[in-house]
Amino acid sequence: AEQQALDDRWADQRAQWEAQFEEQNRQFEHQLEERANLHQQEIATLEQHRSKLQEQLDDHKWHTAQAHEAHQTKAEHLTHQLEAHRNQLESKHQQVEQYHQQAEQYRSRLEA
């Protein structure tokens, strides 16, 4: 009878330990799940942030390209204008040169 009582106490003790162990395991698993969920949320947030930044970068690149193209066009336009002015100046110089020659000829005729 005494052995039976010892066996019963031992079985109770073991059942109690197993129940505690099960409970700890459940809590631990629950904590792990919560941490995993948190990490998932953080990952999603970072992913959103990354895609926003990528969008901004692409946008910036596009605007930069547009601006570069506009500057290029403006520079070409100004170069053409400059060329036109040069040509005008050149022809003015030639006219002035002709006037000088005509004046010179007229003077020598007068002196003759």
TORMI-445906 format. One record per residue (C-alpha): residue in one letter; x, z, y. Coordinates in steps of 0.5 Angstrom, whole numbers, padded with zeros to 4 digits, always signed. Layout:
AXZY;...
// end
This chain:
A+0000+0000+0000;E+0006+0002+0005;Q+0009-0005+0003;Q+0002-0008+0005;A+0002-0005+0011;L+0009-0007+0013;D+0008-0014+0011;D+0001-0014+0015;R+0005-0012+0021;W+0011-0017+0020;A+0005-0022+0020;D+0002-0020+0026;Q+0009-0020+0030;R+0010-0027+0028;A+0003-0029+0030;Q+0004-0026+0036;W+0011-0029+0038;E+0009-0036+0035;A+0003-0035+0040;Q+0008-0033+0046;F+0012-0039+0044;E+0007-0044+0044;E+0004-0041+0051;Q+0011-0042+0054;N+0012-0049+0051;R+0005-0051+0054;Q+0007-0048+0061;F+0014-0052+0061;E+0011-0058+0059;H+0006-0057+0064;Q+0011-0056+0069;L+0015-0062+0067;E+0009-0067+0068;E+0008-0064+0075;R+0015-0066+0076;A+0015-0072+0073;N+0008-0074+0078;L+0012-0071+0084;H+0018-0076+0082;Q+0013-0082+0081;Q+0010-0081+0088;E+0017-0080+0091;I+0019-0087+0088;A+0012-0090+0090;T+0014-0088+0097;L+0021-0090+0097;E+0019-0097+0095;Q+0013-0097+0100;H+0019-0096+0105;R+0024-0100+0102;S+0019-0106+0103;K+0017-0104+0110;L+0024-0105+0112;Q+0025-0111+0108;E+0019-0114+0112;Q+0022-0112+0118;L+0029-0115+0116;D+0026-0122+0114;D+0022-0121+0121;H+0028-0120+0125;K+0032-0126+0121;W+0026-0130+0123;H+0026-0129+0130;T+0033-0129+0131;A+0033-0136+0128;Q+0028-0138+0133;A+0032-0135+0138;H+0038-0139+0136;E+0034-0145+0135;A+0031-0144+0142;H+0038-0143+0145;Q+0041-0149+0142;T+0035-0153+0145;K+0036-0150+0152;A+0044-0152+0151;E+0043-0159+0149;H+0038-0160+0155;L+0043-0157+0160;T+0048-0161+0157;H+0044-0167+0158;Q+0042-0165+0165;L+0050-0164+0167;E+0052-0171+0164;A+0046-0174+0168;H+0049-0170+0175;R+0056-0172+0173;N+0054-0180+0172;Q+0050-0179+0179;L+0056-0176+0182;E+0061-0181+0179;S+0056-0187+0182;K+0056-0183+0189;H+0064-0183+0189;Q+0064-0190+0188;Q+0059-0192+0193;V+0063-0188+0198;E+0069-0191+0196;Q+0066-0198+0197;Y+0064-0196+0204;H+0071-0194+0205;Q+0073-0201+0203;Q+0068-0204+0207;A+0070-0200+0213;E+0077-0202+0212;Q+0076-0209+0212;Y+0071-0208+0218;R+0077-0205+0222;S+0082-0210+0220;R+0077-0216+0222;L+0076-0212+0229;E+0084-0211+0230;A+0085-0219+0228;
// end
